[in-house]
């Protein structure tokens, strides 16, 4: 019996065999059906949007790396005001390995155990952070006024009552409540109030 060649590579009268394009056509049709039903969608993986992590109500900014979702530690520190703890970086999505590499390449610098600042942080502020507080009193006023805070001079810092391991070479201004300012330095008004009653201030 003569076999007649038909479209798609099959021969009439013989057993049905899959042509080279049949498997592809079938897969496309199955995917089209799944999309129409709205099913079989992965909950994780590339292209799936995840809720941004937060720390103290601060959402991770939109500089998350698209290929793996990791956060760069120096940008996380900047978003938290220039000084952040290791726990805060991890909560924002920073990878432990990235934190170690950032310290190695000095895109972040350590201040105290488990705390980091940015490499461009002014030296008086770094001294205050490494001593366990924020720049305060006459040190804050001098820095904001553009005057040098010499390394030989004691640095004035604002700290909470109960704080421990205060570094040497500082004048501590203790407080039982939150003192207005940033994570690095107190507000000018607070600094003026501290300087008005500071026995060690202004060279006295």
Helices and strands as residue ranges (DSSP letters): H 22-37, E 54-55, E 58-59, H 73-79, E 83-85, H 86-91, H 96-104, E 109-110, E 115-117, H 123-131, E 134-135, H 137-144, E 155-160, E 170-175, H 188-197, G 201-203
